[in-house]
Amino acid sequence: MNKFFGQSFGLIVIFLSIIAVIIITKKIIVKKEDRKREGIMDNPITLVHKAIVQESDWLNVARPLTVQDLAGRIILLDFWTFCCINCMQVIPDLQYLEEKFGDTLTVIGVHSAKFNNEKERDNIRSAIVRYDIHHPVVNDKDFVIWKSFDVHAWPTLILIDPNGKIESAYSGEGHREDLARDIERLISTYKNTGKKINNSPLPITLEKNKERETVLKFPGKLAFVQDYLGEQILFISDTNHHRILGVKLSGEIILEIGSGTMGLRDGSFQEAQFNAPQGLLYHDMILYVADTHNHVLRKINLTEKKVSTLAGTGYRGNAQIVKNQKALNTSLASPWDLALFPTDDSIVIANAGTHQLLTYNIGEKTISTFVGNGSESIHDGILPNNTMAQPSGLSVFGDILYCVDAETSSLRKIDTHGDMTTLIGTGLFDFGYAEGIRGTGLLQHPLGVCAREHEMYIADAYNHAIRKFTLKTGELSNVSGNGKPGNTIGSLAQTQYNEPNDIIYASGKFYIADTNNHRILILDQKQDSVSELEIKSHKKARMISHNLPNCVTQKDVIVMAKKPIQVTLHLQENFKVNKTAPSWLALFKNGVMIQEYLPADLGKNNIVLPELESGHEYRMQGTIYYCKDVAGAACLIESFDQKIIARSDSTVDRIEILVGRKVQASGA
């Protein structure tokens, strides 16, 4: 009996084990099928994927990417360095491809630094924010990834298929259409195999979302006006706010030119649009602007308060030697600075993207090549033999034009005939932080220069310093800054800068665009001090809108004159104003905003209109974001537009806004 029981028990155990194996196997098969449907299976991890993740210092992501993150993706590697104007001119192509292909394409920036300054994580981070880069970027400071892919030049783009194989490679600029065609072919080919391209979300955490709000955002170039309607004015290209500011030396903003929205649009100061403007040149109530990312020269008529385009097509041009070519038919490439030279009818344009200086003839409205044959190098002499390398700063003293050439870390001078001589700098890869004559004294990617009678003051951007070149001795020396980035302010020796872009002289002092610190500094050599120009925050007045979202136009309402009018928001039960959304309410008179109420006021219902004048018409507009008073509720939006008439015989002293329904008025 015991033997029979033992045998039966053994058979039962074997039977149950077989069933368990079948169940587990079935689950594994089902899981594999699920994974296959999700496109997770059959995505090989290759040496290409492993090469991409060799470095661990990543930006724009919450954690370093892994080979598992990359498997099964169409990947476009962008080998770049943020000093390189050609790399910057590729960014719009990358943004175009990212928008066109969405999550089907994964762009990864591989930042392989040329200059020592570019190896630092914080400096790369600033460049990512400045150029609005949204894809992951890996810091390849030791060229590990660069060497693995046998890269030889900036920029280089490498396209990788979902099987982890290199599909194609592209060197330099101008490959947008080729890339789009190759990516479309990859998508089509891979779909025909029945496999799914891995488009699962990457752990993106944008660096720009970590930035604090500042009055200026990466200020670029400066221009000083001794007498603008009786005032001394400093003009500032507020580059990443896409506008130009006119500021008193007290810091008060008196002019804001440009809507603040990136674009290329002429018109009034409020309508005009710029795209990362840099160089500024003032002459006789006209302010000229190097509109860098729009690749155009703009004109601001300060009398008529209008902006117009003088030169450029709006598209990046190539190097060319031209003479008296129609300006609006001539494509520019990242114009970076401007100077009036050699006459008052001629504007020199530092056309950084083609390594040339061009001239714009104001009277004839034509463009001619002045210096540089388009090759990126450091040859002196007369055109067509002379060469430049990303000219970025111009300044005139007497009959000499001085220029800092960023990529050769050089200071150069040009006479009225275009004959060029190098004062400091020896080559594309000769840079550093050292004092001395040419061959000993070293700059590192200078961007700004201010010419005085016997001395040239230089914004030595990547050395985070202000330097001085003395003509009589031929020596380069230090003025302020210690070669390292920072934001300390004090004596000339104590003060730290972060990639200063420009320096000008005005009223006995130097004004410096301390770009990555988002500020303007005042350097006073006599007092051995540096201070900050405290620019008062200037919120642009809201204008009447004719395109409000979900707008309900209400009947006119007549209210009491000479008495404050209470405005109350009434929401449906269990609803609230979303205090984190940009709700607003504004009162206008004759088209000009006279009062504005923001989320803090709207959320508390603390809205009181100022006393209104009898017989006058006003207009009240607003947009309210509201939601149910529960976690995770969807946000709703409603706008209203209301004409208000003030009369002494009215008894109405309250306006009640029924959000989601209508606006009502009531008496006391």
C-alpha positions as CSV (number, residue, x, y, z in Angstrom):
1,M,0.0,0.0,0.0
2,N,2.8,2.4,0.9
3,K,4.6,1.4,-2.2
4,F,1.5,2.1,-4.4
5,F,1.0,5.4,-2.6
6,G,4.6,6.4,-3.2
7,Q,4.4,5.6,-6.9
8,S,1.1,7.4,-7.2
9,F,2.5,10.5,-5.5
10,G,5.5,10.4,-7.7
11,L,3.3,10.3,-10.8
12,I,1.2,13.2,-9.5
13,V,4.3,15.3,-8.8
14,I,5.6,14.6,-12.4
15,F,2.2,15.4,-13.9
16,L,2.0,18.7,-11.9
17,S,5.6,19.6,-12.9
18,I,4.8,19.0,-16.6
19,I,1.7,21.3,-16.3
20,A,3.8,23.9,-14.6
21,V,6.4,23.8,-17.3
22,I,3.7,24.1,-20.0
23,I,2.2,27.1,-18.2
24,I,5.5,28.8,-17.7
25,T,6.5,28.1,-21.3
26,K,3.3,29.5,-22.5
27,K,3.8,32.6,-20.5
28,I,7.3,33.0,-21.9
29,I,6.0,32.6,-25.4
30,V,3.2,35.1,-24.8
31,K,5.6,37.5,-23.2
32,K,8.0,37.1,-26.3
33,E,5.1,37.8,-28.6
34,D,4.1,40.9,-26.6
35,R,7.7,42.1,-26.7
36,K,7.9,41.3,-30.4
37,R,4.7,43.3,-31.1
38,E,6.2,46.2,-29.0
39,G,9.3,46.1,-31.2
40,I,11.6,45.2,-28.3
41,M,12.8,41.8,-29.7
42,D,15.1,41.5,-32.6
43,N,16.7,44.9,-31.8
44,P,20.4,44.0,-31.7
45,I,22.8,45.9,-29.5
46,T,25.9,46.5,-31.6
47,L,29.4,48.0,-31.3
48,V,27.9,51.2,-32.7
49,H,25.5,51.5,-29.7
50,K,28.3,50.7,-27.3
51,A,30.5,53.3,-28.8
52,I,27.9,56.1,-28.3
53,V,27.6,55.4,-24.5
54,Q,31.3,55.2,-23.8
55,E,31.1,58.6,-22.0
56,S,28.9,59.1,-18.9
57,D,28.5,62.9,-18.8
58,W,25.1,63.5,-20.5
59,L,23.0,66.7,-20.7
60,N,19.3,67.2,-21.5
61,V,18.5,63.9,-19.9
62,A,17.7,62.6,-16.4
63,R,20.3,59.9,-16.6
64,P,23.0,58.8,-19.0
65,L,21.6,56.8,-21.9
66,T,22.3,53.1,-22.2
67,V,22.7,50.7,-25.1
68,Q,19.2,49.4,-24.3
69,D,17.8,52.9,-24.8
70,L,19.4,53.0,-28.2
71,A,18.6,49.6,-29.6
72,G,16.1,49.6,-32.5
73,R,16.2,53.3,-33.1
74,I,17.0,55.4,-36.1
75,I,19.8,57.6,-34.7
76,L,21.4,60.7,-36.1
77,L,24.7,61.6,-34.3
78,D,25.7,65.3,-34.5
79,F,29.4,65.8,-33.8
80,W,29.7,69.4,-32.9
81,T,31.6,72.0,-30.8
82,F,29.8,75.1,-29.6
83,C,32.5,77.6,-30.8
84,C,31.9,76.5,-34.4
85,I,29.7,78.7,-36.5
86,N,29.2,76.0,-39.0
87,C,27.9,73.7,-36.2
88,M,25.5,76.4,-35.1
89,Q,24.2,76.7,-38.7
90,V,23.4,73.0,-38.7
91,I,21.1,73.3,-35.6
92,P,18.1,74.6,-37.7
93,D,18.4,71.5,-39.9
94,L,18.4,69.2,-36.9
95,Q,15.3,71.0,-35.5
96,Y,13.6,70.6,-38.9
97,L,14.3,66.9,-39.0
98,E,13.2,66.4,-35.4
99,E,9.9,68.1,-36.1
100,K,9.4,66.3,-39.4
101,F,10.0,62.7,-38.1
102,G,9.0,63.1,-34.4
103,D,9.9,60.2,-32.2
104,T,10.8,58.0,-35.2
105,L,14.1,59.8,-35.3
106,T,16.5,60.1,-32.3
107,V,19.0,62.9,-32.5
108,I,22.0,62.8,-30.2
109,G,24.6,65.6,-30.0
110,V,28.2,64.5,-29.4
111,H,30.0,67.5,-28.1
112,S,33.7,67.0,-28.9
113,A,35.4,70.2,-27.8
114,K,37.9,72.2,-29.8
115,F,38.8,74.8,-27.1
116,N,39.6,74.0,-23.4
117,N,36.7,76.2,-22.3
118,E,34.3,74.0,-24.3
119,K,35.2,70.8,-22.3
120,E,33.5,72.1,-19.2
121,R,30.0,70.8,-18.5
122,D,28.5,74.1,-17.4
123,N,29.7,75.8,-20.5
124,I,28.2,73.1,-22.8
125,R,25.0,73.5,-20.8
126,S,24.9,77.2,-21.5
127,A,25.4,76.6,-25.2
128,I,22.5,74.0,-25.1
129,V,20.2,76.6,-23.5
130,R,21.4,79.4,-25.8
131,Y,20.8,77.4,-29.0
132,D,17.6,75.8,-27.8
133,I,18.7,72.2,-28.2
134,H,16.1,69.7,-27.1
135,H,17.9,66.4,-27.8
136,P,20.4,64.5,-25.6
137,V,24.0,65.7,-25.7
138,V,27.0,63.7,-24.5
139,N,30.2,65.5,-23.4
140,D,32.9,63.8,-25.5
141,K,35.7,66.0,-24.1
142,D,38.4,63.4,-24.6
143,F,37.3,62.6,-28.2
144,V,36.6,59.0,-27.2
145,I,33.4,58.7,-29.3
146,W,34.8,61.0,-32.0
147,K,37.7,58.5,-32.5
148,S,35.4,55.5,-32.4
149,F,33.5,56.8,-35.4
150,D,36.6,58.1,-37.2
151,V,35.4,61.6,-37.3
152,H,37.7,64.3,-38.8
153,A,35.8,67.6,-38.8
154,W,33.1,69.7,-37.2
155,P,30.2,69.3,-38.0
156,T,29.9,65.7,-38.9
157,L,26.5,63.9,-39.0
158,I,26.3,60.1,-38.9
159,L,23.0,58.2,-39.6
160,I,22.5,54.8,-37.9
161,D,19.8,52.3,-38.8
162,P,17.6,50.4,-36.4
163,N,19.9,47.4,-36.6
164,G,22.7,49.5,-35.2
165,K,24.7,49.8,-38.5
166,I,26.0,53.1,-39.9
167,E,23.8,54.0,-42.9
168,S,25.6,57.2,-44.1
169,A,27.8,60.1,-42.9
170,Y,27.9,63.7,-43.9
171,S,30.5,66.4,-43.3
172,G,29.8,70.1,-43.1
173,E,26.6,71.9,-43.7
174,G,23.8,71.8,-46.3
175,H,22.6,68.2,-46.0
176,R,19.1,68.7,-44.8
177,E,17.4,67.2,-47.9
178,D,19.8,64.3,-48.2
179,L,19.2,63.4,-44.5
180,A,15.4,63.7,-44.9
181,R,15.5,61.4,-47.9
182,D,17.8,58.8,-46.2
183,I,15.7,58.8,-43.1
184,E,12.5,58.3,-45.1
185,R,14.1,55.4,-46.9
186,L,15.2,53.8,-43.6
187,I,11.7,54.1,-42.2
188,S,10.1,52.5,-45.2
189,T,12.7,49.7,-45.4
190,Y,12.4,48.8,-41.8
191,K,8.6,48.8,-41.8
192,N,8.6,46.4,-44.7
193,T,10.4,43.8,-42.6
194,G,7.5,43.8,-40.1
195,K,9.7,45.2,-37.3
196,K,8.8,48.2,-35.3
197,I,11.2,51.1,-34.9
198,N,11.9,51.8,-31.2
199,N,10.3,55.1,-30.4
200,S,9.8,54.7,-26.7
201,P,10.3,57.9,-24.7
202,L,13.9,58.7,-23.6
203,P,14.5,60.2,-20.1
204,I,14.5,63.8,-21.5
205,T,15.0,66.6,-18.9
206,L,15.8,69.9,-20.7
207,E,18.5,72.1,-19.4
208,K,16.6,75.2,-20.3
209,N,13.9,74.3,-17.9
210,K,16.4,74.6,-15.1
211,E,17.1,78.3,-15.9
212,R,15.9,81.2,-13.8
213,E,14.2,84.2,-15.4
214,T,16.4,87.2,-16.0
215,V,15.8,90.6,-17.5
216,L,18.5,89.9,-20.2
217,K,19.1,86.5,-21.8
218,F,22.5,86.0,-23.3
219,P,23.1,89.6,-24.2
220,G,25.4,89.9,-27.3
221,K,26.6,93.3,-28.5
222,L,26.4,96.9,-27.4
223,A,26.2,100.4,-28.9
224,F,26.5,103.7,-27.1
225,V,24.7,106.9,-28.2
226,Q,25.9,110.2,-26.6
227,D,22.8,112.1,-27.4
228,Y,19.5,110.3,-28.1
229,L,16.8,112.9,-27.6
230,G,18.9,114.5,-24.9
231,E,19.8,111.2,-23.2
232,Q,22.9,109.0,-23.1
233,I,21.7,105.6,-24.2
234,L,23.1,102.1,-24.2
235,F,21.6,99.8,-26.9
236,I,21.8,96.1,-26.0
237,S,21.1,93.2,-28.3
238,D,19.1,91.0,-25.9
239,T,20.0,88.0,-28.0
240,N,17.9,85.2,-26.7
241,H,14.9,87.4,-26.0
242,H,15.1,88.3,-29.7
243,R,14.9,92.0,-29.1
244,I,16.9,95.2,-28.9
245,L,16.8,97.3,-25.7
246,G,17.5,101.0,-25.3
247,V,18.7,101.7,-21.7
248,K,19.6,104.8,-19.9
249,L,23.0,104.7,-18.0
250,S,20.8,104.6,-14.9
251,G,19.5,101.2,-16.0
252,E,16.0,102.4,-17.0
253,I,14.7,100.8,-20.2
254,I,13.2,103.4,-22.5
255,L,13.1,101.5,-25.8
256,E,12.1,97.9,-26.5
257,I,12.4,97.0,-30.1
258,G,10.9,93.7,-31.3
259,S,8.0,91.6,-30.1
260,G,10.3,89.1,-28.3
261,T,9.0,86.3,-30.6
262,M,11.6,84.7,-32.8
263,G,11.0,85.4,-36.5
264,L,11.8,87.6,-39.4
265,R,9.2,90.4,-39.7
266,D,9.5,94.1,-40.5
267,G,7.2,96.8,-39.1
268,S,6.6,98.8,-35.9
269,F,8.7,98.2,-32.8
270,Q,5.9,96.0,-31.4
271,E,5.4,94.0,-34.6
272,A,9.0,93.5,-35.7
273,Q,10.7,90.1,-35.1
274,F,14.4,89.2,-34.8
275,N,16.2,85.9,-34.4
276,A,19.2,86.0,-32.0
277,P,20.4,89.5,-33.0
278,Q,24.0,90.4,-32.3
279,G,26.0,93.4,-33.8
280,L,24.7,96.9,-33.3
281,L,25.8,100.1,-35.1
282,Y,24.3,103.6,-34.5
283,H,24.5,106.5,-36.9
284,D,22.3,109.5,-37.2
285,M,19.1,108.2,-35.6
286,I,19.4,104.9,-37.3
287,L,20.4,101.7,-35.5
288,Y,21.7,98.9,-37.7
289,V,21.4,95.3,-36.5
290,A,23.2,92.1,-37.5
291,D,20.2,89.8,-37.2
292,T,22.4,86.7,-36.8
293,H,20.2,83.7,-37.1
294,N,18.0,85.3,-39.8
295,H,21.2,85.9,-41.8
296,V,20.1,89.5,-42.6
297,L,21.1,93.1,-41.9
298,R,18.3,95.2,-40.4
299,K,17.6,98.9,-40.0
300,I,15.8,100.5,-37.1
301,N,14.6,104.0,-37.9
302,L,14.4,105.5,-34.4
303,T,12.5,108.6,-35.7
304,E,9.8,106.7,-37.5
305,K,9.9,103.8,-35.1
306,K,10.0,101.2,-37.8
307,V,12.2,98.1,-38.6
308,S,13.1,97.1,-42.1
309,T,15.5,94.6,-43.8
310,L,18.4,96.0,-45.8
311,A,20.4,93.0,-46.9
312,G,20.2,89.2,-47.0
313,T,17.5,86.8,-48.2
314,G,16.7,85.2,-44.8
315,Y,18.6,82.0,-45.8
316,R,22.2,81.1,-45.0
317,G,24.6,81.9,-47.8
318,N,27.9,80.5,-49.0
319,A,31.3,82.2,-49.3
320,Q,31.5,84.3,-52.5
321,I,33.5,87.2,-53.9
322,V,31.0,89.8,-55.2
323,K,31.1,93.5,-56.1
324,N,28.1,95.8,-55.9
325,Q,25.6,93.0,-55.8
326,K,22.0,93.9,-54.9
327,A,21.9,93.6,-51.1
328,L,18.4,92.0,-50.8
329,N,19.5,89.3,-53.4
330,T,22.7,88.5,-51.5
331,S,22.6,85.7,-48.9
332,L,24.5,86.4,-45.7
333,A,25.7,83.8,-43.2
334,S,25.4,84.5,-39.4
335,P,26.4,88.2,-39.5
336,W,27.9,88.9,-36.0
337,D,29.1,92.5,-35.8
338,L,29.0,95.8,-37.7
339,A,31.2,98.9,-38.2
340,L,31.0,102.1,-40.2
341,F,34.2,101.9,-42.4
342,P,35.9,103.2,-44.4
343,T,33.3,106.0,-45.0
344,D,30.0,107.0,-43.4
345,D,28.3,105.4,-46.4
346,S,29.8,101.9,-45.9
347,I,28.9,99.3,-43.3
348,V,31.3,96.5,-42.7
349,I,29.6,93.2,-41.9
350,A,31.5,90.5,-40.0
351,N,29.9,87.6,-42.0
352,A,31.1,85.0,-39.5
353,G,29.5,82.0,-41.3
354,T,31.6,82.4,-44.4
355,H,34.8,83.7,-42.7
356,Q,34.6,87.1,-44.5
357,L,34.0,90.8,-44.1
358,L,31.5,92.3,-46.5
359,T,30.5,95.9,-47.1
360,Y,27.0,97.3,-47.4
361,N,26.8,100.5,-49.4
362,I,24.0,102.5,-47.8
363,G,23.3,104.8,-50.8
364,E,23.5,102.1,-53.5
365,K,22.0,99.3,-51.4
366,T,24.7,96.8,-52.6
367,I,27.0,94.2,-51.1
368,S,30.7,93.7,-51.9
369,T,33.3,91.4,-50.5
370,F,35.9,93.4,-48.5
371,V,38.2,90.8,-46.8
372,G,38.5,87.0,-46.9
373,N,38.3,84.6,-49.7
374,G,36.1,82.2,-47.7
375,S,38.7,79.8,-46.6
376,E,39.0,79.3,-42.8
377,S,42.6,80.3,-42.0
378,I,44.9,83.2,-41.0
379,H,46.6,84.6,-44.1
380,D,47.4,88.3,-44.2
381,G,47.5,90.6,-47.3
382,I,45.0,91.8,-49.8
383,L,42.0,90.0,-51.2
384,P,41.8,87.4,-52.7
385,N,44.8,86.1,-50.7
386,N,43.8,87.0,-47.2
387,T,41.7,84.6,-45.1
388,M,39.7,84.8,-41.8
389,A,38.2,82.4,-39.4
390,Q,34.8,83.4,-38.0
391,P,35.2,87.2,-37.5
392,S,33.1,88.2,-34.5
393,G,34.0,91.6,-33.3
394,L,34.8,94.9,-35.1
395,S,36.0,98.3,-33.9
396,V,37.3,101.4,-35.7
397,F,39.9,103.9,-34.6
398,G,41.1,106.5,-37.2
399,D,41.5,104.9,-40.6
400,I,42.1,101.4,-39.2
401,L,39.5,98.7,-38.7
402,Y,40.3,96.2,-35.9
403,C,38.8,92.7,-35.8
404,V,38.9,89.7,-33.5
405,D,38.9,86.5,-35.4
406,A,37.3,83.9,-33.1
407,E,38.5,80.5,-34.5
408,T,42.1,81.6,-34.8
409,S,42.0,83.4,-31.5
410,S,43.5,86.4,-33.2
411,L,43.4,90.2,-33.3
412,R,43.8,91.7,-36.8
413,K,43.9,95.1,-38.3
414,I,42.6,96.2,-41.8
415,D,43.4,99.4,-43.6
416,T,41.0,101.2,-45.9
417,H,42.1,99.1,-48.9
418,G,41.4,95.8,-47.2
419,D,45.0,95.0,-46.5
420,M,45.1,92.9,-43.4
421,T,47.8,92.3,-40.8
422,T,47.7,90.0,-37.8
423,L,48.7,91.4,-34.4
424,I,48.0,88.4,-32.1
425,G,47.3,84.8,-33.1
426,T,49.1,82.2,-35.2
427,G,46.6,79.5,-36.2
428,L,43.3,77.6,-35.8
429,F,44.6,75.5,-33.0
430,D,46.9,78.0,-31.2
431,F,45.1,79.4,-28.2
432,G,45.5,79.8,-24.5
433,Y,45.7,82.4,-21.7
434,A,49.1,84.0,-21.7
435,E,50.6,87.5,-21.9
436,G,53.3,88.6,-24.3
437,I,53.9,89.5,-27.9
438,R,52.6,87.6,-31.0
439,G,53.7,83.9,-30.7
440,T,53.7,84.2,-26.9
441,G,50.6,86.1,-26.0
442,L,47.5,83.9,-26.4
443,L,43.7,84.5,-26.7
444,Q,41.0,81.9,-26.6
445,H,38.0,82.5,-29.0
446,P,37.7,86.3,-28.5
447,L,34.3,87.8,-29.6
448,G,34.6,91.6,-29.0
449,V,37.1,94.4,-29.4
450,C,37.1,98.1,-28.5
451,A,39.7,100.2,-30.2
452,R,41.3,103.1,-28.4
453,E,44.1,105.4,-29.6
454,H,47.0,103.1,-28.6
455,E,45.3,100.2,-27.0
456,M,42.8,97.5,-28.1
457,Y,40.5,96.1,-25.3
458,I,39.3,92.6,-26.0
459,A,36.4,90.5,-24.7
460,D,38.4,87.3,-24.6
461,A,35.3,85.1,-24.4
462,Y,36.6,81.6,-23.7
463,N,39.2,82.9,-21.2
464,H,36.4,84.8,-19.4
465,A,38.6,87.9,-19.3
466,I,39.2,91.4,-20.5
467,R,42.6,91.7,-22.2
468,K,44.5,94.6,-23.7
469,F,46.8,94.8,-26.7
470,T,49.2,97.8,-26.7
471,L,50.2,98.9,-30.2
472,K,53.5,100.5,-29.2
473,T,54.9,97.4,-27.6
474,G,52.9,94.7,-29.5
475,E,52.1,93.1,-26.2
476,L,49.0,91.4,-25.0
477,S,48.2,91.8,-21.2
478,N,45.5,91.0,-18.7
479,V,43.1,93.7,-17.5
480,S,40.3,91.9,-15.6
481,G,39.2,88.3,-15.0
482,N,41.4,85.3,-14.0
483,G,40.8,82.9,-17.0
484,K,38.1,81.0,-15.2
485,P,34.3,81.4,-15.4
486,G,32.4,82.9,-12.5
487,N,30.1,85.8,-11.4
488,T,32.0,87.6,-8.6
489,I,32.2,91.4,-8.9
490,G,34.7,93.6,-7.2
491,S,38.1,95.0,-8.2
492,L,39.4,94.4,-11.7
493,A,41.4,91.4,-10.4
494,Q,38.6,90.0,-8.4
495,T,35.9,90.2,-11.0
496,Q,34.9,87.0,-12.9
497,Y,33.1,86.8,-16.3
498,N,31.4,84.1,-18.2
499,E,32.1,84.3,-22.0
500,P,31.9,88.0,-22.4
501,N,30.8,88.9,-26.0
502,D,31.5,92.6,-26.3
503,I,33.2,95.6,-24.8
504,I,32.7,99.3,-25.6
505,Y,33.9,102.6,-24.2
506,A,31.4,105.3,-23.0
507,S,31.7,108.3,-20.7
508,G,35.0,107.3,-19.3
509,K,34.1,103.7,-18.5
510,F,33.9,100.3,-20.3
511,Y,30.6,98.5,-20.7
512,I,30.8,94.7,-21.1
513,A,28.2,92.2,-22.3
514,D,28.9,89.4,-19.8
515,T,26.9,87.0,-21.9
516,N,26.5,83.8,-19.9
517,N,25.9,85.7,-16.7
518,H,23.0,87.6,-18.5
519,R,24.3,91.0,-17.4
520,I,26.0,94.2,-18.4
521,L,29.1,95.2,-16.4
522,I,30.7,98.6,-16.0
523,L,34.5,98.5,-15.7
524,D,36.1,101.6,-14.2
525,Q,39.9,101.5,-14.5
526,K,40.5,104.7,-12.6
527,Q,38.6,103.4,-9.6
528,D,39.8,99.8,-10.0
529,S,36.2,98.6,-9.8
530,V,33.6,96.6,-11.8
531,S,29.9,97.0,-11.1
532,E,26.7,95.8,-12.7
533,L,24.4,98.0,-14.6
534,E,21.1,97.2,-12.8
535,I,18.6,97.1,-15.5
536,K,15.1,97.6,-14.2
537,S,12.7,94.8,-15.2
538,H,10.5,96.2,-17.9
539,K,7.3,94.3,-18.5
540,K,6.0,95.0,-22.0
541,A,2.5,96.5,-21.9
542,R,-0.2,94.2,-23.1
543,M,-2.0,95.2,-26.2
544,I,-5.6,94.8,-27.2
545,S,-6.0,91.3,-28.8
546,H,-8.2,90.4,-31.7
547,N,-7.5,86.7,-31.4
548,L,-8.4,85.6,-27.8
549,P,-8.9,81.9,-27.3
550,N,-12.5,80.8,-26.7
551,C,-13.6,84.4,-26.6
552,V,-17.1,85.6,-25.7
553,T,-17.8,89.2,-26.7
554,Q,-20.1,90.8,-24.2
555,K,-22.6,93.6,-24.5
556,D,-21.5,97.1,-23.5
557,V,-21.8,97.9,-19.8
558,I,-22.3,101.4,-18.3
559,V,-20.7,101.8,-14.9
560,M,-20.4,104.6,-12.4
561,A,-17.7,107.3,-13.0
562,K,-15.3,108.5,-10.4
563,K,-15.7,105.4,-8.3
564,P,-13.7,102.1,-8.1
565,I,-15.4,99.3,-9.8
566,Q,-15.3,95.8,-8.2
567,V,-14.8,92.9,-10.6
568,T,-15.7,89.4,-9.3
569,L,-15.1,86.0,-10.9
570,H,-17.8,83.5,-10.4
571,L,-17.0,79.9,-11.2
572,Q,-19.2,76.9,-11.2
573,E,-19.3,74.9,-8.0
574,N,-16.1,72.9,-7.3
575,F,-14.2,74.8,-9.9
576,K,-11.2,77.1,-9.3
577,V,-8.8,79.5,-11.2
578,N,-5.6,77.6,-12.1
579,K,-3.0,79.8,-10.3
580,T,-0.1,78.2,-12.2
581,A,-1.5,79.1,-15.6
582,P,-1.0,82.5,-17.3
583,S,-4.5,83.9,-16.6
584,W,-4.8,87.7,-17.0
585,L,-7.3,90.6,-17.1
586,A,-6.5,94.0,-18.4
587,L,-8.2,97.4,-18.7
588,F,-7.5,99.6,-21.8
589,K,-8.2,103.2,-22.6
590,N,-7.7,104.5,-26.2
591,G,-6.0,101.2,-27.0
592,V,-3.4,101.7,-24.2
593,M,-3.3,99.3,-21.2
594,I,-3.8,101.2,-17.9
595,Q,-4.1,98.3,-15.5
596,E,-3.3,94.6,-15.5
597,Y,-4.3,91.8,-13.1
598,L,-2.3,88.5,-13.0
599,P,-3.0,85.0,-11.5
600,A,-2.4,86.1,-7.9
601,D,-5.1,88.8,-8.2
602,L,-7.5,86.6,-10.1
603,G,-7.2,83.7,-7.7
604,K,-8.0,85.8,-4.7
605,N,-10.8,87.7,-6.6
606,N,-9.0,90.9,-5.5
607,I,-9.8,92.9,-8.6
608,V,-10.7,96.6,-8.4
609,L,-10.7,98.8,-11.5
610,P,-9.3,102.3,-11.0
611,E,-11.7,105.3,-11.0
612,L,-13.0,105.8,-14.5
613,E,-13.6,109.2,-16.1
614,S,-17.1,110.2,-17.0
615,G,-18.0,110.1,-20.7
616,H,-15.0,107.9,-21.6
617,E,-15.0,104.4,-23.1
618,Y,-12.8,101.6,-21.8
619,R,-12.2,98.0,-22.8
620,M,-11.7,95.0,-20.6
621,Q,-10.2,91.8,-21.9
622,G,-9.0,88.7,-20.1
623,T,-8.2,85.0,-20.4
624,I,-9.0,82.7,-17.5
625,Y,-7.6,79.2,-17.0
626,Y,-9.8,77.2,-14.7
627,C,-10.3,73.6,-13.7
628,K,-12.2,71.3,-11.2
629,D,-10.9,71.5,-7.7
630,V,-9.5,67.9,-7.8
631,A,-6.1,66.5,-8.5
632,G,-5.3,65.9,-12.1
633,A,-8.3,67.8,-13.5
634,A,-8.2,69.0,-17.1
635,C,-7.5,72.8,-17.5
636,L,-10.2,74.8,-19.3
637,I,-9.8,78.2,-20.9
638,E,-12.2,81.0,-21.6
639,S,-11.7,84.6,-22.7
640,F,-13.9,87.6,-22.7
641,D,-14.0,91.0,-24.3
642,Q,-16.1,93.8,-22.8
643,K,-16.6,97.5,-23.6
644,I,-17.1,99.6,-20.5
645,I,-18.6,103.1,-20.5
646,A,-18.3,105.4,-17.5
647,R,-21.1,107.8,-16.7
648,S,-21.9,110.0,-13.7
649,D,-25.6,108.9,-13.8
650,S,-24.9,105.2,-13.6
651,T,-25.5,103.2,-10.4
652,V,-23.5,100.1,-11.4
653,D,-20.4,99.6,-9.4
654,R,-19.7,95.9,-9.9
655,I,-19.0,93.7,-12.8
656,E,-19.4,90.0,-12.2
657,I,-17.7,87.6,-14.6
658,L,-19.5,84.2,-14.7
659,V,-16.7,82.0,-16.0
660,G,-18.1,79.4,-18.4
661,R,-21.3,81.4,-18.9
662,K,-21.5,85.2,-19.3
663,V,-20.6,88.6,-17.9
664,Q,-23.1,90.6,-15.8
665,A,-23.2,94.0,-14.2
666,S,-25.0,95.0,-11.1
667,G,-25.7,98.1,-9.0
668,A,-24.8,99.0,-5.4
